[in-house]
Amino acid sequence: MNTPSDHPRAIDAAAADYRAILARIEAAGRAAGRHDTRLLAVSKTKPAAAVRALASQGQRAFGENYVQEALAKQAELAGLDLEWHLIGPLQSNKCREVAQHFDWLQSLDRAKLVTMLARERPPERGPLNVLIQVNIDDEASKAGCAPAAVAALADLVVAEPALRLRGLMAIPQPLAELEQRRVAFERMRRLFEAVRARHPGVDTLSMGMSDDFELAIASGATMVRIGTALFGAR
Ligand SMILES: *Cc1c(COP(=O)(O)O)cnc(C)c1O
């Protein structure tokens, strides 16, 4: 098949973009005194061939927003050893599919989902890695739990052996001035440190996207979620 993303030149360009992003993550981490920042490649709306091209460069972790779209790609790429993260809002009627088919859920935001996910997680898959999504700017329209509700939700997740609390995720408001975004990132860092002090297994602060991941790393992100800068505009 000759779709554009199968074309060798497209794959070369994707590989060059990938290496450039990895180098920028590495440099931002070094400047912040860390070396462990992970890249989540956000492949929503992009074809399985684009995921395959990046996987051939060594990328393992991919993020998807829509469950059905993700399941279709997972089926197409079943032979590859990939790690799938759900980063979009989770409806309760999708808990079973998420528990069965994902490695990470980054968008847990309410108590009701905790027992449903734990009940549906197949034991042979090991615990589902969970990040609590925080509505750090208290936007009425945004998914995520209120900062004040994080501690109680974290305790609920930790009480379920089928789930493994790994940390927090946020999508701060895309304020025009990059420097203004630092305020929300720093608030997330403080919240993350409070959760980690209580639950030592917690190791992941997921924040920063294509246009602000270096600032997020400077503010303490251990995982950045990048779509556009890797795969082009959606
Ligand atoms: C789409 C999306 C991203 C990636 O955004 P880009 O700006 O394309 O890098 C990251 N996180 C979440 C939750 C998203 O929905």
The ligand as an SDF file (V2000), in Angstrom:
LIG
                    3D

 15 15  0  0  0  0  0  0  0  0999 V2000
   -3.6800   16.1930   22.0280 C   0  0  0  0  0  0  0  0  0  0  0  0
   -3.1030   16.1190   23.3860 C   0  0  0  0  0  0  0  0  0  0  0  0
   -1.7150   16.2960   23.5960 C   0  0  0  0  0  0  0  0  0  0  0  0
   -0.7240   16.6400   22.4980 C   0  0  0  0  0  0  0  0  0  0  0  0
   -0.8570   17.9610   22.1040 O   0  0  0  0  0  0  0  0  0  0  0  0
    0.1380   18.6290   21.0350 P   0  0  0  0  0  0  0  0  0  0  0  0
   -0.0460   20.0770   21.2330 O   0  0  0  0  0  0  0  0  0  0  0  0
   -0.3000   18.1420   19.6950 O   0  0  0  0  0  0  0  0  0  0  0  0
    1.5150   18.1790   21.3510 O   0  0  0  0  0  0  0  0  0  0  0  0
   -1.2520   16.1400   24.8980 C   0  0  0  0  0  0  0  0  0  0  0  0
   -2.0690   15.8600   25.9210 N   0  0  0  0  0  0  0  0  0  0  0  0
   -3.3940   15.6910   25.7580 C   0  0  0  0  0  0  0  0  0  0  0  0
   -4.2450   15.3530   26.9300 C   0  0  0  0  0  0  0  0  0  0  0  0
   -3.9510   15.8320   24.4880 C   0  0  0  0  0  0  0  0  0  0  0  0
   -5.2800   15.6750   24.3380 O   0  0  0  0  0  0  0  0  0  0  0  0
  1  2  1  0
  2  3  1  0
  2 14  2  0
  3  4  1  0
  3 10  2  0
  4  5  1  0
  5  6  1  0
  6  7  2  0
  6  8  1  0
  6  9  1  0
 10 11  1  0
 11 12  2  0
 12 13  1  0
 12 14  1  0
 14 15  1  0
M  END
$$$$
